[in-house]
Amino acid sequence: MNQNHYAVIGHPIAHTMSPFIHARLFALAGRPADYGVFDISPSELTNQMLQLRALNGFNITIPHKQEIISFLDELSDKAAFFSSVNTVKNDNGRLIGYTTDGTGFCSALKAAGAGLNGRTVVLGAGGAGRVMAFEAALSGGSVTVAVRPHGIPAAEKLCADIRSKVKNARADFCRFDEIDGEIDLLANATPVGMYPNTAAAPVSQDVVCKSACVFDAVYNPNETALLKMARKSGIKAVGGMSMLVWQAAAAHEIWYGAQFNPDDISTLCTDAVIEMKKTFGNIVLCGCMGSGKTTVGRLLSKNTGRAFVDMDVYIEQNEGMTVQQIFAARGEAAFRQLEQDAAKALSQKSGLIIATGGGALVNPENTATLKETGVVVLLDAEISVLKERLKWDHSRPLLAKPNRDEVMEALYCARSGIYRAAADVVIPSSGSANSVAEEVRKALKIPLIQK
């Protein structure tokens, strides 16, 4: 069977998830294909068209979704409707433009058991907001476009466009602080809550509580502050990774007629979140005292070029005191607060290897914070190995007791289950530090640096 060639174009495009997602979709479909990434500036698009015409198909992201249209031979009805193209099919030399953004949005909602036939409030009037608002109107529901004061002209124009293009459409707009009434679907099309500003939410808890379902187009982090508010109130919440994967699946249907099982797409969404964290986020090492987090972390840093941070050392440097001194002078509760502050600060960075303290993930808030933008790796050593490694280590405040072995066993029993529940990956760590570091690197598929 012949190899097929596809790609994504955009600028800048270094942090795209497209290669991972499309490679998995090709594998699910049993189609031999490669998928490249072309960083093409607007000024270079004309010069690159010959190369793009040699492909079986390609995807388009910012800033080329409108500019590509003038180079195409034909547009699908929906691409013409939106004046936007994110997928191109090469049909025997003719380039045909499509848009799958709306399909991805609708499919993500359908997979979650939600729909657009009621009242939809769309937050934002940009490109994503336009797609969501039009899809709501096309589905027969009513749509309210909510914006900040500076976005009112764009919202007014979007609603006018909807009413002019969709028969009997019900579309209005308001400011964020004017949102009222019951909402069937609250859809965030703004970047609010995107990494690194993960604590921000576009609307208040009161607005969320008026909603039957909340969708957030932001996919980094997967669990945004808006989605957290929804889940806290028992409201159905749908993340942006689902839309991203479903719109990619729709491109495969266009290219060669692929059909995918929703369960496979759901699994891919989960895997894509982990892949995103591994590739662009932090690697968080957890485990009991003596499991090798610091030593393994330093080796990983040396072999992969990623910066290494030991959470305890980070706290010591910030406070000008050792962990032992902090425990002695301020008590364990004060140290745990410093640990929580450190988790929040480090989660706002990317590309780190972080060694957590033995008790850091006992606090579920630390776990949630670090997992927002990081993949958690448990270094799992047997208790006998931990005892042997720490036999001459007297720097651990929690072990500074006569019944040291009993304390270690109690901590091991109390914390092991917590670590396992938090971990995305578990690596046995009773062996040598070098072998454990290599197992972590292989499991996460981190490339070695060239020496």
C-alpha angles and dihedrals in degrees: 000000000000120000114246125213127218136158147172123239129201144118122269097011108155095120100049120140092199099102093054095044096045094044089056092047092051089050092049090051093045091235119145106227144136125221123206137191118229118190101203122173118216091253091055099048094095092050092050098052094092089057091046092050089059090064127089088229143328144204126233130210135170127354099015105056093104100024093059092063095078090059096052129095096214142006129214115238092255094047089052090046092054096032086226134110128194099159131048126190121201103219105188092315097323115111112219120190125217138170120222098172093098092044090051091050094049094043092050090053093046092051088053093049094252132120148186103239095102132051113318122192111199117199108215136018101226128107097297092041090053091054094048094046093049092047090052091051093045089052091058098253129121120255134206117192110208121196143160115264094268090055097057096099091052092047092048091051093046092053091047090051091050093050091048096048103034118059114237091358118171109212133153138156140220143166119273091252091054097058109126142152130049117318125204094191128014108195122189113210095165126094091240109131094024119136126308094023092054097149093064125097126189095224139022130264088254091063091046091052090057090059130090092201135012124206123187120192090200109101101176103095099027091209105049125188088254093055091046090056090051095049091045088059094045093253122145109258128194123191130216097246089073091057091047093053096042092051088051090050089052089056090057090052088054095045100049111349098265120172122197135203110243089226090057090050090049090053090048091052090054093046092046091056091053091045091051091053093047094048103038105013137057131293108226117199116203135173144113123307108286096024090119103252096145097041093044091044092054092048091050090050092051093048099042105030093238117138116253126219125184105205094213092050089046089056092045092052092049094047100036089230136095120249088251091054093048091052091048097045102035107015133240095289091060091049092050089054090052088049090053091050090050092051091053093047095047094046088063090063127073138214095030132136105219125194108202124208116256093257100038097097093045083084104073090207090062090049093051092046095050093043092055091079103006143067114233118223119193115212099207115199128170117254092243090057092048092051092051093047093050097040093109098027110108097166096092112099094201091055096049092108135103093244092055097153093049090050090050092050091048092050091046092052093044097047107033094079091048092053092049092050091052098044125102090185131024119206121183106236106185090104131074119310092240093054092045092050090051091049090052091048092050094045091053093037093231111170120238117243116249111252 
